[in-house]
Amino acid sequence: MAVPNFSNLDQSTLQAYRASILHFGADPAHHANAYEWHEDGLLLIADGKVVAAGDYLQLSAQLKASLQTELNIQDYRGKIIMPGFIDSHVHYPQTDMIASPAPGLLPWLEKYTFPTERKFGDPAHASDVAHFFVDELLRCGTTTAMVFCTVNPVSVDAFFTESESRNLRMIAGKVMMDRNCPDFLQDTAEGGIRESEDLLKKWHNRGRQLYAITPRFAPTSCNAQLQLAGELAASYPDVYLQTHAAENTDEVAWVKSLFPDARSYMDVYDKYGMLRPRSMYAHCVWLDDNDRRRMAETQSAISICPTSNLFLGSGLFDFEAADAAQVPLSLATDVGGGTSFSMLQTMNEAYKVARMGNTYLPALRMFYLATLGGARSLQLEGTIGNFVAGAEADFIVLDPQSTPLLARRTERTESLEELLFALALLGDDRAIAATYAAGKLVHRRDGASL
């Protein structure tokens, strides 16, 4: 670790946190020495950015030699500080319909999703749900999410207004769908693009907010809307694109009937120029090797959604095939198809999905996918996802003693892998002692006002 120069810092803005510290520099599945672990560590922050993260004794000695006054250190010993979780696919309007029963994806959309999303033309309702949704993310240690809003632009304004008020790094967009959906949620090919571009110009790179062009999925957009979405993405290469792909077999068959000339579901998007860096495709359970190869070539990323795939019976994600193709991967809750806002619970399900596919997913890999893996998939490495100098100081404090069972189990762990595995398999929102965004405390487990 390079020793930073503290003499040029504005000491009035310097913050210090002592705990065990974990962050990643590479994917543990493909690289040795992919992470840094400091059992007694120190995280230093100034002006909402990371200054340094490393060994407590080394950094504190350097601090004493450089600073004119003694620094107050927030003591989190016994806990783990790591970058905030990145949820790469989640629907904030579906917060109130989480855990709704249905025999599969398509009937679930018809019975619960579309009627729930209809309410988001009301600014007060959208703002109320957005406030609760963001509270829930922070309570679970998620500091960045890639969010679907609804067809109504009001829903986008409500979400970004809430996120901006807390200075969070969020990505979101207006859903576009001009067919195969209820009339009350239907836009038009041209109107959906026009509204999206207006919102994009309003919110993208406004503070820490980022915009995503958001066709819901291929069946709900006609050829013209998909064509225009691809053209809009080409016009704004630094803007994101998000949608769904190959979630379940009924959906794949439907896409084949709607786009008979396409080689595959993913080929529909490819034909319209929608495979690109900063594009995120949720699910991708039923891809073939050609699909994965094209995604890797274009740096299009996959958002793995294990809880919703299990809940809706969609299928098991193929980790081995995705890794072989070197597709960028990240983890997501996919609320409300997913049944928890907790990325720890999402890791729990991801581990089981991998085992059912004869793949072993170590805890270190799961925590990578939920932090730096998400940042890399979003082309945000160096901005969020780890503790390199200059990164935004979004981080969480994990408590291995947050429940009696976790405390008993973690007292008996003999390695970092065992400790993290216990947190992933037994942890939930209670394991998040605190959440920080841009160096500011935005959630504390004891519930005291911030």
C-alpha positions in Angstrom: 0.0 0.0 0.0 1.4 3.4 -1.0 1.6 5.8 2.0 -0.5 8.9 1.3 0.6 12.4 1.8 -1.6 14.0 4.5 0.1 17.3 4.7 -1.9 18.9 1.8 -5.3 17.8 3.2 -7.8 20.1 4.7 -7.7 18.6 8.1 -11.1 20.0 9.0 -12.8 17.6 6.6 -10.8 14.5 7.5 -12.7 11.6 8.9 -11.2 8.3 10.2 -12.9 4.9 10.9 -11.2 2.0 12.7 -12.4 -1.5 12.0 -11.5 -4.6 10.0 -11.4 -3.4 6.4 -12.2 -5.4 3.2 -12.3 -4.3 -0.4 -11.5 -5.8 -3.8 -9.1 -4.9 -6.6 -10.1 -7.8 -8.9 -12.4 -10.8 -9.2 -11.3 -13.6 -6.8 -12.5 -16.2 -9.3 -9.8 -15.1 -11.8 -7.0 -13.4 -9.8 -4.8 -14.2 -6.8 -4.5 -11.4 -4.3 -7.8 -10.0 -5.5 -8.7 -8.3 -2.2 -7.2 -6.4 0.7 -8.1 -7.4 4.2 -6.8 -5.5 7.2 -8.0 -7.1 10.5 -7.1 -3.9 12.3 -7.6 -1.3 9.6 -8.2 2.4 9.2 -10.3 4.1 6.5 -9.6 7.8 5.9 -12.0 10.1 4.1 -12.0 13.8 3.2 -14.7 15.8 1.4 -16.7 12.7 0.8 -13.8 10.8 -1.0 -11.5 8.1 0.1 -8.0 9.2 1.1 -6.6 5.8 2.1 -7.6 2.4 3.5 -5.0 0.2 5.1 -3.3 -1.1 8.3 -4.2 0.9 11.4 -0.8 1.0 12.9 0.9 2.2 9.6 -1.7 4.8 8.7 -2.1 6.2 12.2 1.7 6.6 12.6 1.7 8.5 9.3 -1.2 10.6 10.5 0.5 11.6 13.7 3.6 12.7 11.8 1.6 14.8 9.4 -1.3 16.4 11.2 -1.1 19.3 13.5 -3.9 18.1 15.8 -5.0 14.7 17.0 -7.7 13.2 14.8 -10.9 11.8 16.3 -11.3 8.2 15.1 -14.7 6.5 15.0 -14.1 3.2 16.6 -15.9 0.2 14.9 -13.5 -2.5 16.1 -15.1 -5.9 16.1 -16.9 -5.0 12.9 -16.1 -4.9 9.2 -16.0 -1.8 7.0 -16.4 -2.5 3.3 -17.8 -0.6 0.2 -21.5 -0.2 0.1 -23.5 -2.8 -1.8 -24.4 -2.2 -5.5 -27.8 -3.6 -6.5 -27.8 -3.7 -10.3 -31.5 -4.4 -10.9 -34.5 -3.4 -8.8 -38.0 -2.0 -9.3 -38.9 0.7 -6.8 -42.6 0.9 -7.8 -42.9 -2.8 -6.9 -42.0 -2.2 -3.2 -45.7 -2.5 -2.1 -46.3 -5.8 -4.0 -43.3 -7.7 -2.9 -44.2 -11.3 -1.9 -47.2 -11.5 -4.2 -48.2 -15.1 -5.2 -48.4 -16.1 -8.9 -47.7 -19.3 -11.0 -45.1 -17.5 -13.1 -43.6 -14.3 -14.5 -46.3 -13.4 -17.1 -49.4 -13.9 -14.9 -47.5 -12.1 -12.0 -47.0 -9.1 -14.2 -50.7 -9.0 -15.2 -52.2 -9.5 -11.8 -49.8 -7.5 -9.6 -47.2 -5.5 -11.3 -49.1 -3.5 -13.8 -52.0 -2.5 -11.4 -49.4 -1.5 -8.8 -47.4 0.6 -11.3 -50.6 2.4 -12.4 -50.6 4.4 -9.2 -47.3 6.2 -10.0 -49.0 9.0 -11.9 -49.7 10.5 -8.5 -46.7 12.5 -7.4 -47.5 12.1 -3.7 -47.8 8.3 -4.0 -44.6 8.1 -6.0 -42.7 10.3 -3.5 -44.0 8.2 -0.5 -42.9 4.9 -2.1 -39.5 6.4 -3.2 -38.8 7.6 0.4 -39.6 4.1 1.9 -37.7 2.4 -0.9 -34.5 4.4 -0.3 -34.8 3.9 3.4 -34.9 0.2 2.8 -31.9 0.2 0.5 -29.8 2.0 3.1 -31.0 -0.1 5.9 -29.7 -3.1 4.0 -26.4 -1.5 3.1 -27.1 -0.8 -0.5 -25.6 2.6 -1.5 -26.1 2.3 -5.3 -28.9 0.7 -7.2 -29.9 0.5 -10.9 -33.6 1.2 -10.7 -36.7 0.7 -12.9 -39.3 3.4 -12.4 -42.6 3.3 -14.3 -43.9 4.5 -17.7 -45.0 7.8 -16.0 -42.2 10.5 -15.9 -43.5 11.5 -12.5 -42.1 8.3 -11.0 -38.7 9.2 -12.3 -38.7 12.7 -10.9 -39.9 11.3 -7.5 -37.1 8.8 -7.3 -34.3 11.1 -8.3 -35.6 13.8 -6.0 -35.4 11.4 -3.1 -32.0 10.1 -4.1 -30.6 13.6 -4.7 -31.8 14.8 -1.3 -29.6 12.2 0.3 -26.7 12.7 -2.1 -26.7 9.0 -3.2 -25.1 7.6 -6.3 -28.2 6.1 -8.1 -29.1 5.1 -11.7 -32.7 5.0 -12.8 -35.0 5.5 -15.8 -38.5 5.7 -17.2 -39.9 2.4 -18.4 -40.9 2.4 -22.1 -43.6 0.1 -23.4 -45.9 0.7 -26.3 -47.6 -2.7 -26.7 -48.6 -5.9 -24.9 -49.4 -4.0 -21.7 -52.5 -2.3 -20.3 -53.6 0.9 -21.9 -53.1 2.8 -18.7 -49.3 2.0 -18.8 -48.8 2.3 -22.5 -46.7 5.1 -24.1 -45.8 5.4 -27.8 -42.6 4.7 -29.7 -41.9 8.4 -30.3 -43.5 9.7 -27.1 -41.6 7.2 -24.9 -38.3 8.2 -26.4 -39.1 11.9 -26.2 -40.0 11.7 -22.5 -36.9 9.6 -21.8 -34.6 12.1 -23.5 -36.2 15.0 -21.6 -35.6 13.1 -18.3 -32.1 12.2 -19.3 -31.2 15.8 -19.9 -32.8 16.8 -16.6 -31.2 14.2 -14.4 -28.1 12.5 -15.9 -24.9 13.6 -14.1 -26.9 16.0 -11.9 -25.0 15.6 -8.7 -24.6 11.9 -8.2 -27.7 10.9 -10.3 -27.3 8.9 -13.5 -29.9 8.0 -16.2 -30.8 4.7 -17.8 -32.7 4.3 -21.0 -35.3 1.6 -19.9 -37.3 -0.4 -22.4 -39.1 -2.9 -20.1 -38.4 -5.9 -22.2 -38.6 -6.8 -25.9 -42.2 -8.0 -25.9 -43.6 -4.7 -24.6 -41.8 -2.5 -27.2 -42.5 -2.6 -30.9 -39.7 -2.6 -33.5 -39.9 1.1 -33.9 -39.5 1.8 -30.1 -36.5 -0.6 -29.9 -34.9 1.1 -32.9 -35.4 4.5 -31.3 -34.1 3.3 -28.0 -30.9 2.0 -29.7 -30.5 5.3 -31.5 -31.0 7.3 -28.3 -28.3 5.2 -26.6 -25.9 5.8 -29.5 -26.5 9.6 -29.1 -25.7 9.5 -25.4 -22.9 6.9 -25.0 -22.3 7.8 -21.3 -25.9 7.1 -20.4 -27.0 3.7 -19.2 -29.4 1.2 -20.8 -31.3 -1.4 -18.8 -33.8 -4.1 -19.6 -34.7 -7.7 -19.0 -33.6 -10.7 -21.1 -34.3 -14.5 -21.2 -35.8 -14.7 -17.7 -38.0 -17.7 -18.3 -38.9 -20.2 -21.0 -42.4 -18.8 -21.6 -41.0 -15.4 -22.1 -38.3 -16.7 -24.5 -41.0 -18.4 -26.6 -43.1 -15.3 -26.7 -40.1 -13.2 -27.9 -39.5 -15.8 -30.6 -43.0 -15.5 -31.9 -42.8 -11.7 -31.9 -39.4 -11.5 -33.5 -39.2 -14.6 -35.8 -36.2 -13.2 -37.7 -34.0 -12.9 -34.7 -31.6 -15.7 -33.9 -32.2 -15.4 -30.1 -33.8 -13.1 -27.5 -30.5 -11.3 -27.0 -30.1 -11.0 -30.8 -33.3 -8.8 -30.8 -31.4 -6.2 -28.7 -28.2 -6.7 -30.7 -30.0 -5.8 -34.0 -31.0 -2.5 -32.5 -27.6 -1.5 -31.2 -28.5 -2.1 -27.6 -25.5 -4.3 -26.7 -22.9 -1.7 -25.5 -20.9 -0.7 -22.5 -23.1 0.7 -19.7 -25.9 -1.7 -20.7 -27.3 -4.0 -18.0 -29.4 -7.1 -18.8 -31.3 -8.6 -15.9 -31.6 -12.4 -15.5 -30.1 -13.9 -18.7 -31.0 -17.4 -17.5 -31.7 -18.9 -20.9 -28.8 -17.6 -23.1 -26.7 -19.7 -25.4 -22.9 -19.4 -26.0 -23.3 -17.0 -28.9 -25.4 -14.7 -26.7 -22.7 -14.7 -24.0 -19.9 -14.2 -26.5 -21.7 -11.1 -28.0 -22.3 -9.7 -24.5 -18.6 -10.1 -23.7 -17.5 -8.5 -27.0 -19.7 -5.5 -26.4 -19.1 -5.3 -22.6 -22.8 -5.7 -21.9 -23.3 -6.8 -18.4 -25.5 -9.4 -16.7 -27.5 -8.7 -13.5 -27.9 -12.0 -11.7 -31.2 -12.1 -9.8 -31.3 -15.4 -7.8 -34.1 -14.6 -5.4 -36.6 -13.6 -8.1 -35.5 -16.5 -10.4 -36.3 -18.9 -7.6 -39.5 -17.2 -6.5 -41.0 -17.1 -10.0 -39.5 -20.5 -11.0 -37.7 -19.0 -13.9 -34.5 -21.1 -13.8 -31.0 -21.3 -12.5 -28.3 -18.9 -13.7 -25.3 -20.6 -15.3 -22.3 -19.1 -13.6 -19.8 -21.5 -15.3 -20.9 -20.5 -18.8 -21.0 -16.8 -18.0 -17.5 -17.0 -16.5 -16.2 -19.0 -19.5 -17.4 -16.2 -21.8 -16.0 -13.5 -19.5 -19.3 -11.6 -19.4 -19.3 -8.8 -16.7 -21.4 -10.0 -13.8 -23.1 -8.4 -10.8 -25.8 -9.3 -8.2 -29.3 -7.9 -7.8 -32.3 -8.2 -5.6 -34.9 -7.6 -8.3 -37.5 -6.5 -5.8 -40.5 -7.1 -6.2 -39.9 -10.4 -7.9 -37.1 -10.8 -5.5 -38.2 -11.3 -1.9 -35.6 -9.3 0.0 -33.9 -5.9 -0.2 -30.8 -7.5 1.5 -27.8 -8.2 -0.7 -26.7 -10.6 2.0 -29.9 -12.6 1.5 -29.3 -12.4 -2.2 -25.8 -13.9 -1.8 -27.5 -16.7 0.2 -29.7 -17.5 -2.7 -26.9 -17.0 -5.3 -24.8 -19.6 -3.5 -27.6 -22.2 -3.6 -28.4 -21.5 -7.3 -24.7 -22.0 -8.1 -24.6 -25.3 -6.2 -27.7 -26.5 -8.0 -25.8 -25.9 -11.3 -22.7 -27.7 -10.0 -20.8 -24.5 -9.4 -19.2 -23.5 -6.1 -19.4 -19.8 -5.3 -17.0 -18.8 -2.6 -18.0 -16.0 -0.2 -15.2 -13.8 -1.4 -16.6 -14.0 -4.9 -20.1 -13.1 -3.7 -18.9 -10.0 -1.9 -16.9 -9.0 -4.9 -20.0 -9.4 -7.2 -22.0 -7.2 -4.7 -19.3 -4.4 -4.7 -16.6 -4.0 -7.3 -18.3 -6.5 -9.6 -21.3 -4.2 -9.7 -19.1 -1.1 -10.2 -17.2 -2.7 -13.1 -20.4 -3.9 -14.8 -21.6 -0.3 -14.6 -18.3 1.1 -15.8 -17.9 2.9 -12.4 -14.7 1.4 -11.1 -12.7 4.1 -9.5 -15.9 6.0 -8.6 -17.6 3.4 -6.4 -17.1 -0.2 -5.4 -13.8 -0.2 -3.6 -11.5 2.0 -1.5 -9.0 3.3 -4.0 -7.9 6.9 -3.4 -10.3 9.3 -4.8 -13.3 7.0 -4.9 -16.6 8.2 -3.5 -16.8 7.2 0.2 -19.9 5.0 0.1 -19.3 2.3 2.7 -21.1 0.1 5.2 -20.3 -1.3 8.7 -21.0 -5.0 9.0 -21.6 -6.5 12.4 -20.7 -10.2 12.7 -22.5 -10.3 16.1 -25.7 -8.7 15.0 -27.8 -11.8 15.9 -27.2 -14.5 18.5 -26.7 -17.1 15.9 -24.3 -15.0 13.8 -22.3 -14.2 17.0 -22.1 -17.8 18.0 -21.1 -18.9 14.5 -18.5 -16.2 13.7 -16.8 -16.8 17.1 -15.9 -20.2 15.7 -14.7 -19.1 12.2 -11.1 -19.9 11.3 -10.6 -17.8 8.1 -11.9 -14.7 6.4 -13.7 -17.0 3.9 -15.6 -18.7 6.8 -16.4 -15.3 8.3 -17.8 -13.9 5.1 -19.7 -17.1 4.3 -21.4 -17.0 7.7 -22.4 -13.3 7.0 -23.8 -14.2 3.6 -25.7 -17.3 4.7 -27.0 -16.0 8.0 -27.0 -12.3 7.7 -29.7 -9.8 6.7 -30.5 -6.1 7.3 -29.7 -6.6 11.0 -26.0 -7.2 10.1 -25.7 -3.6 8.8 -24.7 -1.5 11.7 -24.3 1.7 9.7 -24.4 3.0 6.1 -22.4 5.9 4.8 -22.9 7.8 1.5 -20.2 10.3 0.3 -18.7 10.1 3.8 -22.0 11.0 5.6 -23.9 8.6 7.9 -27.2 7.9 6.2 -28.4 4.9 8.3 -27.7 3.6 11.8 -29.2 0.4 13.0 -30.2 1.7 16.4 -32.8 3.9 14.6 -31.6 7.2 16.1 -32.3 10.2 13.9 -29.3 11.2 11.7 
